[in-house]
Amino acid sequence: MDIQQRDELLAFMAGHRIMTLRKQHGMSQAYLARGIVSQPTLSLLETGKHSPQPELLRLLGEKLDDSVLLTYAELTEQKNDYIDIPPDEILEALLQYTASWTAFHTNLAVQLSEYYFNLGNREHAEKLVDLAINNKLDSIHYYKACNLKGKFLLYSFDYMEAEQYLLRANHAGNLLDSKLRATVLYNLGYTYFFMDKYDLASTYCAEAVVICQQESKLFWLYAKALGLRGAIYHKVGRLDEAMSSLDDAFVMLEKFNGNLEDKFRVSMSAVDVLESQARYDEAEKYLERLRDLAPDFEGIGDTSLSVYYRILARIQFRKGLYSQAELSVSEAIGHAFNVNDDWSITWSLITVLGIYRDARKRRDAAEQILTIAEEKQLPMQGAIAAEALLELSGDSFPIEAYKAITMYRTALFRTIYLEPVAGLLPKLELKTDDKTSDDANGIESEPGGAESAAANDLGNAKSESGSRNEENQRKETGEV
């Protein structure tokens, strides 16, 4: 906080306190101002539009018998750029002036919102950021608020809603400083990654990486962006580049004492790449590193733990440890449900399709996936579940499964970087009144082919029944 911002905050808080105390004492502005200052000046002071002089604050503090105003008078004289005002008092003051906010109030609300979010008080954090956005002031602080709102929505796994706010923030372009610009771009890349839109994820992530390379102070964000880039590379089948980017990210996080959860996620993405290459011994070494990083997994969130157990289950399955694999899948599902993370829930249930041998359990998992995929618009997961149901149902192919495949085909038309749908989905001859969507023939894949996420799990079950060729199996990829 610079001196100007400090003076603005002092004027705002002093004005709020003067007005509150005056009303509590039953005084009119004319009575309080008498012998001290003019009534119009007092009115400006109460609304924070007039910077008070130390002597004025002392006189008002004495008349109102308030030690806080006397403290404000001392702070005004000191010209120190640090002042200690309880956040709850600032919140109370802000909420009383919502009808007449300026850019100053919006900026204050954004800073306070982030404070409460980091403190774990989501209610206050979201209330403040919503007020900042709803004021719609054309200032840099509005775009900061949009980015913060998008961040909050990402923590709630609401990727489609987060996309809208982050795109608003991105409209500010070069008006944003380097740090905020790179953060917005990273958040957009992260959002599109979990929406399975890897072309957009790659574009925004690459822009974030470039900015971070140019700004030495953004090493923490640079490491996260490298981790995201590695996960995206994995999604599109560029496995060597994925490992290189993930290793660079981990080294940077270690060097600059990065966040434990970020280290955990980057390591999990690396394990995912190694597992997809059938490099199980190396994958297990990375898993040991994870356990060393976080003994008893203290400080690791449920989403990250869901990924950990999901990948561990696949490795155990391939080593013939079937009972252990099923227990790990159960852990993965439990952690995903703990935080209502639909993305992790569906991929964990897809792992059930590949590991469990009980047809009833596999069918239940597929039906759960279809329900979530339709509600949350997760076409890839829905299509994989639909294929499983096609196998499990024989000639009786559920209409829900047909709808899921149709949704997937529609998505593929919009995201042509994926493999042709004809190579991924069965040919359908469905007896229904609904019209089928056109086949996605003619959609070209990128050089090398883009591997679709997590069909590897489904492929395990399908290989047992002989219903699918090995060339059509797909690998579930890493997460950020």
C-alpha positions as CSV (number, residue, x, y, z in Angstrom):
1,M,0.0,0.0,0.0
2,D,1.5,3.4,-1.0
3,I,1.0,6.7,0.9
4,Q,-1.9,7.8,-1.4
5,Q,-3.8,4.5,-0.9
6,R,-3.1,4.7,2.8
7,D,-4.5,8.3,3.0
8,E,-7.6,7.2,1.0
9,L,-8.2,4.3,3.4
10,L,-7.7,6.5,6.5
11,A,-10.1,9.1,5.1
12,F,-12.7,6.4,4.3
13,M,-12.5,4.7,7.7
14,A,-12.4,8.0,9.7
15,G,-15.4,9.3,7.8
16,H,-17.3,6.1,8.4
17,R,-16.5,6.1,12.1
18,I,-17.4,9.7,12.6
19,M,-20.8,9.2,11.0
20,T,-21.5,6.0,12.9
21,L,-20.6,7.6,16.3
22,R,-22.5,10.8,15.5
23,K,-25.6,8.8,14.9
24,Q,-25.1,6.6,18.0
25,H,-24.9,9.8,20.1
26,G,-28.0,11.2,18.4
27,M,-26.1,14.2,17.1
28,S,-26.9,16.2,13.9
29,Q,-24.1,17.2,11.6
30,A,-24.6,20.8,12.5
31,Y,-24.2,20.0,16.2
32,L,-21.1,18.0,15.8
33,A,-19.5,20.5,13.4
34,R,-20.2,23.5,15.7
35,G,-17.0,25.1,16.8
36,I,-14.8,22.6,14.8
37,V,-15.5,22.7,11.1
38,S,-18.3,23.7,8.7
39,Q,-21.2,21.4,8.2
40,P,-20.5,20.9,4.4
41,T,-16.9,19.9,5.2
42,L,-18.1,17.5,7.9
43,S,-20.5,16.0,5.3
44,L,-17.6,15.5,2.9
45,L,-15.5,14.0,5.7
46,E,-18.2,11.5,6.6
47,T,-18.4,10.2,3.0
48,G,-14.6,9.9,2.7
49,K,-14.4,12.6,0.1
50,H,-12.3,14.9,2.2
51,S,-8.9,14.0,3.7
52,P,-8.9,15.0,7.3
53,Q,-6.1,16.9,9.0
54,P,-4.7,15.4,12.2
55,E,-6.0,18.3,14.4
56,L,-9.5,18.0,13.0
57,L,-9.6,14.3,13.8
58,R,-8.4,15.1,17.4
59,L,-11.1,17.6,17.9
60,L,-13.8,15.4,16.6
61,G,-12.4,12.4,18.5
62,E,-12.5,14.4,21.8
63,K,-16.1,15.6,21.2
64,L,-17.2,12.0,20.4
65,D,-15.1,10.6,23.2
66,D,-13.5,8.1,20.8
67,S,-9.9,6.8,21.1
68,V,-9.9,5.3,17.6
69,L,-10.3,8.7,16.0
70,L,-7.4,9.9,18.1
71,T,-5.3,7.0,16.8
72,Y,-6.3,7.9,13.2
73,A,-5.1,11.4,13.9
74,E,-1.7,10.0,15.0
75,L,-1.5,7.8,11.9
76,T,-2.3,10.7,9.6
77,E,0.7,12.6,11.1
78,Q,3.1,9.7,10.9
79,K,2.7,9.2,7.1
80,N,3.6,5.6,7.5
81,D,2.5,3.4,4.6
82,Y,1.3,0.7,6.9
83,I,-1.8,1.0,9.0
84,D,-3.4,-1.7,11.1
85,I,-7.2,-1.6,10.8
86,P,-9.2,-4.7,11.5
87,P,-10.6,-6.2,8.2
88,D,-14.1,-6.7,9.7
89,E,-14.3,-2.9,10.4
90,I,-13.3,-2.2,6.7
91,L,-15.9,-4.7,5.6
92,E,-18.6,-3.1,7.7
93,A,-17.7,0.3,6.2
94,L,-17.8,-0.9,2.7
95,L,-21.2,-2.6,3.0
96,Q,-22.7,0.8,4.1
97,Y,-21.5,2.6,1.0
98,T,-22.4,0.1,-1.8
99,A,-24.6,2.6,-3.6
100,S,-21.8,5.1,-4.1
101,W,-18.7,3.1,-4.7
102,T,-15.8,4.6,-6.6
103,A,-12.7,2.8,-8.0
104,F,-11.2,3.1,-4.6
105,H,-14.0,1.1,-3.0
106,T,-13.9,-1.5,-5.7
107,N,-10.1,-2.0,-5.3
108,L,-10.5,-2.2,-1.5
109,A,-13.3,-4.8,-1.9
110,V,-11.1,-6.9,-4.2
111,Q,-8.2,-6.9,-1.8
112,L,-10.4,-7.7,1.2
113,S,-12.2,-10.4,-0.8
114,E,-8.9,-12.2,-1.5
115,Y,-8.0,-11.8,2.2
116,Y,-11.2,-13.5,3.3
117,F,-10.9,-16.2,0.7
118,N,-7.4,-17.1,1.9
119,L,-8.7,-17.1,5.4
120,G,-11.4,-19.6,4.4
121,N,-14.3,-17.3,4.7
122,R,-16.0,-17.9,1.3
123,E,-19.2,-16.1,2.3
124,H,-17.5,-12.7,2.8
125,A,-15.1,-13.2,-0.1
126,E,-17.8,-13.9,-2.6
127,K,-20.1,-11.1,-1.3
128,L,-17.4,-8.5,-1.7
129,V,-16.2,-9.6,-5.2
130,D,-19.8,-9.8,-6.4
131,L,-20.4,-6.2,-5.2
132,A,-17.2,-5.1,-7.0
133,I,-18.4,-6.7,-10.2
134,N,-22.0,-5.5,-10.0
135,N,-20.9,-1.8,-9.6
136,K,-19.6,-2.2,-13.2
137,L,-17.1,0.6,-12.9
138,D,-14.9,0.9,-16.0
139,S,-11.6,0.5,-14.1
140,I,-8.8,-1.9,-13.8
141,H,-10.3,-3.0,-10.4
142,Y,-13.4,-4.3,-12.2
143,Y,-11.2,-6.6,-14.3
144,K,-9.3,-7.7,-11.1
145,A,-12.7,-8.6,-9.6
146,C,-13.7,-10.6,-12.6
147,N,-10.4,-12.6,-12.4
148,L,-10.9,-13.2,-8.7
149,K,-14.5,-14.3,-9.3
150,G,-13.3,-16.7,-11.9
151,K,-10.7,-18.1,-9.5
152,F,-13.4,-18.7,-6.8
153,L,-15.5,-20.5,-9.4
154,L,-12.5,-22.7,-10.3
155,Y,-12.2,-23.8,-6.7
156,S,-15.9,-24.7,-6.9
157,F,-15.3,-26.7,-10.1
158,D,-17.7,-24.5,-12.0
159,Y,-15.6,-24.3,-15.1
160,M,-18.3,-23.0,-17.5
161,E,-19.2,-20.1,-15.2
162,A,-15.5,-19.4,-14.5
163,E,-14.9,-19.1,-18.2
164,Q,-17.3,-16.2,-18.5
165,Y,-15.7,-14.1,-15.8
166,L,-12.1,-14.9,-16.9
167,L,-12.9,-13.9,-20.5
168,R,-14.2,-10.6,-19.2
169,A,-11.0,-10.0,-17.3
170,N,-9.0,-11.0,-20.4
171,H,-10.8,-8.2,-22.4
172,A,-8.7,-5.7,-20.5
173,G,-5.6,-7.0,-22.3
174,N,-2.6,-4.8,-21.9
175,L,-4.4,-2.6,-19.4
176,L,-3.5,-5.3,-16.9
177,D,0.0,-5.4,-15.3
178,S,2.2,-8.4,-16.2
179,K,1.4,-10.3,-13.1
180,L,-2.4,-10.0,-13.4
181,R,-2.3,-10.5,-17.2
182,A,-0.3,-13.8,-16.7
183,T,-2.6,-14.9,-13.9
184,V,-5.7,-14.4,-16.1
185,L,-4.2,-16.3,-19.0
186,Y,-3.1,-19.1,-16.7
187,N,-6.6,-19.3,-15.2
188,L,-8.1,-19.5,-18.6
189,G,-5.7,-22.2,-19.6
190,Y,-6.6,-24.1,-16.5
191,T,-10.3,-23.7,-17.1
192,Y,-10.2,-25.0,-20.7
193,F,-8.0,-27.9,-19.6
194,F,-10.7,-29.1,-17.4
195,M,-13.3,-28.4,-20.1
196,D,-11.3,-30.8,-22.4
197,K,-10.7,-27.9,-24.8
198,Y,-7.0,-28.5,-25.2
199,D,-6.4,-26.1,-28.2
200,L,-7.7,-23.2,-26.1
201,A,-5.9,-24.4,-23.0
202,S,-2.6,-24.6,-24.9
203,T,-3.0,-21.1,-26.4
204,Y,-3.7,-19.3,-23.1
205,C,-1.1,-21.3,-21.3
206,A,1.6,-20.5,-23.9
207,E,0.8,-16.8,-23.5
208,A,1.2,-17.1,-19.7
209,V,4.5,-18.9,-20.1
210,V,5.9,-16.2,-22.4
211,I,5.0,-13.4,-19.9
212,C,6.4,-15.3,-17.0
213,Q,9.7,-15.9,-18.9
214,Q,10.0,-12.1,-19.3
215,E,9.2,-11.3,-15.6
216,S,11.7,-12.8,-13.2
217,K,9.5,-12.1,-10.2
218,L,6.8,-14.4,-11.4
219,F,8.7,-17.7,-10.8
220,W,5.8,-19.2,-8.8
221,L,3.3,-18.6,-11.6
222,Y,5.9,-19.7,-14.2
223,A,6.2,-23.1,-12.4
224,K,2.5,-23.5,-12.4
225,A,2.2,-22.6,-16.0
226,L,4.9,-25.2,-16.9
227,G,3.0,-27.8,-15.0
228,L,-0.2,-26.9,-16.9
229,R,1.7,-27.0,-20.2
230,G,3.0,-30.5,-19.3
231,A,-0.5,-31.8,-18.5
232,I,-1.8,-30.3,-21.8
233,Y,1.1,-31.9,-23.8
234,H,0.1,-35.3,-22.2
235,K,-3.5,-34.8,-23.3
236,V,-2.4,-34.4,-26.9
237,G,0.1,-37.2,-26.9
238,R,3.4,-35.2,-26.8
239,L,4.7,-37.3,-24.0
240,D,8.4,-36.5,-24.0
241,E,7.7,-32.8,-24.0
242,A,5.2,-33.4,-21.2
243,M,7.8,-35.0,-19.0
244,S,10.3,-32.3,-19.7
245,S,7.9,-29.5,-18.9
246,L,6.7,-31.2,-15.7
247,D,10.2,-31.9,-14.5
248,D,11.2,-28.2,-15.1
249,A,8.1,-27.2,-13.1
250,F,9.0,-29.4,-10.2
251,V,12.6,-28.2,-10.1
252,M,11.4,-24.6,-10.1
253,L,8.9,-25.3,-7.3
254,E,11.6,-26.9,-5.3
255,K,14.1,-24.1,-5.9
256,F,11.8,-21.4,-4.9
257,N,10.0,-23.2,-2.0
258,G,6.8,-23.6,-3.9
259,N,3.4,-24.6,-2.6
260,L,3.2,-28.2,-1.4
261,E,0.0,-28.9,-3.3
262,D,1.5,-27.5,-6.5
263,K,4.4,-29.9,-6.1
264,F,2.0,-32.8,-5.5
265,R,-0.1,-32.0,-8.6
266,V,3.0,-31.6,-10.9
267,S,4.3,-34.9,-9.6
268,M,1.0,-36.6,-10.2
269,S,0.9,-35.4,-13.7
270,A,4.4,-36.9,-14.2
271,V,3.2,-40.2,-12.8
272,D,0.2,-40.1,-15.2
273,V,2.6,-39.7,-18.2
274,L,4.8,-42.5,-17.1
275,E,1.9,-44.8,-16.4
276,S,0.5,-44.1,-19.9
277,Q,3.9,-45.2,-21.3
278,A,3.8,-48.4,-19.3
279,R,6.9,-47.2,-17.3
280,Y,5.5,-48.5,-14.1
281,D,8.8,-48.8,-12.1
282,E,9.6,-45.1,-12.8
283,A,6.0,-44.2,-12.0
284,E,6.3,-45.9,-8.6
285,K,9.4,-43.9,-7.8
286,Y,7.5,-40.7,-8.4
287,L,4.7,-42.1,-6.2
288,E,7.4,-42.6,-3.5
289,R,8.4,-39.0,-4.0
290,L,4.8,-37.9,-3.4
291,R,4.7,-39.8,-0.2
292,D,7.9,-38.2,0.9
293,L,6.6,-34.8,0.0
294,A,3.5,-35.2,2.1
295,P,3.6,-37.9,4.8
296,D,0.1,-39.0,5.6
297,F,-0.9,-36.5,2.8
298,E,-1.2,-33.7,5.3
299,G,-2.0,-30.4,3.5
300,I,-3.1,-32.1,0.3
301,G,-6.6,-31.4,-1.0
302,D,-9.3,-34.0,-1.9
303,T,-9.0,-33.3,-5.6
304,S,-5.3,-34.1,-5.7
305,L,-5.8,-37.2,-3.6
306,S,-8.5,-38.4,-5.9
307,V,-6.1,-38.2,-8.8
308,Y,-3.4,-39.9,-6.7
309,Y,-5.6,-42.9,-5.8
310,R,-7.0,-43.1,-9.3
311,I,-3.6,-43.5,-11.0
312,L,-2.4,-45.7,-8.2
313,A,-5.3,-48.0,-8.9
314,R,-4.4,-48.3,-12.6
315,I,-0.8,-49.2,-11.7
316,Q,-1.9,-51.8,-9.2
317,F,-4.3,-53.3,-11.7
318,R,-1.6,-53.7,-14.3
319,K,0.6,-55.4,-11.7
320,G,-2.2,-57.9,-11.0
321,L,-3.1,-56.4,-7.6
322,Y,-6.8,-56.4,-8.3
323,S,-8.1,-56.2,-4.7
324,Q,-5.8,-53.3,-3.9
325,A,-6.7,-51.6,-7.2
326,E,-10.4,-51.7,-6.2
327,L,-9.7,-50.2,-2.8
328,S,-7.7,-47.4,-4.4
329,V,-10.6,-46.6,-6.8
330,S,-12.9,-46.4,-3.8
331,E,-10.6,-43.9,-2.2
332,A,-10.5,-41.9,-5.4
333,I,-14.2,-41.7,-5.6
334,G,-14.6,-40.8,-1.9
335,H,-12.2,-37.9,-2.2
336,A,-13.8,-36.6,-5.3
337,F,-17.3,-36.7,-3.7
338,N,-15.9,-35.0,-0.6
339,V,-15.6,-31.8,-2.6
340,N,-18.3,-32.4,-5.3
341,D,-15.7,-32.3,-8.0
342,D,-17.7,-33.6,-11.0
343,W,-14.6,-33.8,-13.2
344,S,-12.8,-36.1,-10.7
345,I,-15.9,-38.0,-9.9
346,T,-16.5,-39.0,-13.5
347,W,-12.9,-39.9,-14.2
348,S,-12.8,-42.0,-11.0
349,L,-16.0,-43.8,-12.1
350,I,-14.4,-44.4,-15.5
351,T,-11.6,-46.1,-13.7
352,V,-14.2,-48.4,-12.2
353,L,-15.2,-49.3,-15.8
354,G,-11.6,-50.4,-16.4
355,I,-10.9,-52.2,-13.2
356,Y,-14.0,-53.8,-11.7
357,R,-15.1,-57.2,-13.1
358,D,-18.5,-57.0,-11.6
359,A,-20.8,-56.1,-14.5
360,R,-23.5,-54.6,-12.2
361,K,-21.0,-52.3,-10.6
362,R,-19.6,-51.2,-14.0
363,R,-23.1,-50.6,-15.3
364,D,-24.0,-48.5,-12.2
365,A,-20.8,-46.5,-12.6
366,A,-21.6,-45.9,-16.3
367,E,-25.1,-44.7,-15.5
368,Q,-23.7,-42.3,-12.8
369,I,-21.3,-40.9,-15.3
370,L,-24.0,-40.3,-17.9
371,T,-26.1,-38.4,-15.4
372,I,-23.3,-36.1,-14.4
373,A,-22.0,-35.7,-17.9
374,E,-25.3,-34.5,-19.3
375,E,-25.9,-32.1,-16.4
376,K,-22.4,-30.6,-16.4
377,Q,-21.7,-30.9,-20.2
378,L,-18.8,-33.3,-20.0
379,P,-19.0,-35.0,-23.4
380,M,-15.9,-37.1,-23.3
381,Q,-16.7,-38.8,-20.1
382,G,-20.3,-39.3,-21.3
383,A,-19.2,-40.9,-24.5
384,I,-16.8,-43.3,-22.7
385,A,-19.7,-44.3,-20.3
386,A,-22.0,-44.7,-23.3
387,E,-19.6,-47.1,-24.9
388,A,-19.4,-49.2,-21.7
389,L,-23.2,-49.3,-21.6
390,L,-23.3,-50.4,-25.2
391,E,-21.2,-53.4,-24.3
392,L,-23.0,-54.2,-21.1
393,S,-26.5,-53.8,-22.5
394,G,-26.1,-55.8,-25.7
395,D,-29.0,-55.0,-28.1
396,S,-30.8,-52.9,-25.5
397,F,-28.9,-49.7,-25.9
398,P,-30.2,-46.9,-23.5
399,I,-31.4,-43.7,-25.0
400,E,-29.2,-41.8,-22.4
401,A,-26.1,-43.5,-23.8
402,Y,-27.1,-42.5,-27.3
403,K,-27.6,-38.9,-26.2
404,A,-24.1,-38.9,-24.6
405,I,-22.5,-40.1,-27.8
406,T,-24.4,-37.4,-29.8
407,M,-23.2,-34.8,-27.4
408,Y,-19.6,-36.0,-27.8
409,R,-19.9,-35.9,-31.6
410,T,-21.2,-32.3,-31.4
411,A,-18.3,-31.3,-29.2
412,L,-15.8,-32.9,-31.6
413,F,-17.2,-30.7,-34.4
414,R,-16.3,-27.7,-32.3
415,T,-12.9,-29.0,-31.2
416,I,-11.3,-30.5,-34.3
417,Y,-8.0,-31.0,-32.6
418,L,-9.3,-34.4,-31.3
419,E,-9.2,-37.7,-33.2
420,P,-11.9,-38.4,-35.7
421,V,-14.9,-39.6,-33.8
422,A,-15.3,-42.5,-36.1
423,G,-12.2,-44.0,-34.6
424,L,-13.4,-43.6,-31.1
425,L,-17.1,-44.5,-31.0
426,P,-19.1,-47.5,-32.2
427,K,-21.3,-47.3,-35.2
428,L,-24.9,-47.0,-34.0
429,E,-28.1,-48.3,-35.4
430,L,-30.5,-47.0,-32.8
431,K,-34.2,-47.6,-33.0
432,T,-35.6,-44.3,-31.8
433,D,-37.6,-41.4,-33.0
434,D,-34.8,-39.0,-32.2
435,K,-32.6,-38.0,-35.1
436,T,-29.0,-39.0,-35.0
437,S,-26.3,-36.5,-35.5
438,D,-24.1,-36.6,-38.5
439,D,-21.0,-38.7,-38.2
440,A,-17.8,-36.7,-37.7
441,N,-16.0,-38.2,-40.6
442,G,-13.6,-35.9,-42.2
443,I,-12.4,-34.3,-39.0
444,E,-8.6,-34.4,-39.1
445,S,-6.4,-35.0,-36.1
446,E,-3.3,-33.1,-35.5
447,P,0.0,-34.6,-36.5
448,G,0.8,-37.5,-34.2
449,G,-2.8,-37.8,-33.1
450,A,-4.4,-36.4,-29.9
451,E,-5.1,-39.0,-27.3
452,S,-8.4,-38.6,-25.6
453,A,-8.4,-38.7,-21.8
454,A,-9.0,-41.8,-19.7
455,A,-10.3,-44.2,-22.2
456,N,-7.4,-46.3,-21.1
457,D,-9.4,-47.2,-18.0
458,L,-12.4,-48.3,-20.1
459,G,-10.0,-50.1,-22.4
460,N,-9.1,-52.5,-19.6
461,A,-12.6,-53.8,-19.4
462,K,-13.1,-53.9,-23.1
463,S,-9.9,-55.9,-23.8
464,E,-11.3,-58.6,-21.5
465,S,-14.4,-59.0,-23.7
466,G,-12.5,-58.6,-26.9
467,S,-14.8,-55.9,-28.1
468,R,-12.2,-53.3,-28.9
469,N,-8.9,-53.2,-30.7
470,E,-5.9,-52.1,-28.9
471,E,-5.3,-49.3,-31.3
472,N,-8.5,-47.6,-30.1
473,Q,-7.6,-47.6,-26.4
474,R,-6.9,-44.2,-25.0
475,K,-5.0,-43.0,-22.0
476,E,-6.3,-40.9,-19.2
477,T,-3.9,-37.9,-18.9
478,G,-2.4,-35.7,-16.2
479,E,-4.0,-33.0,-14.2
480,V,-2.9,-29.6,-13.0
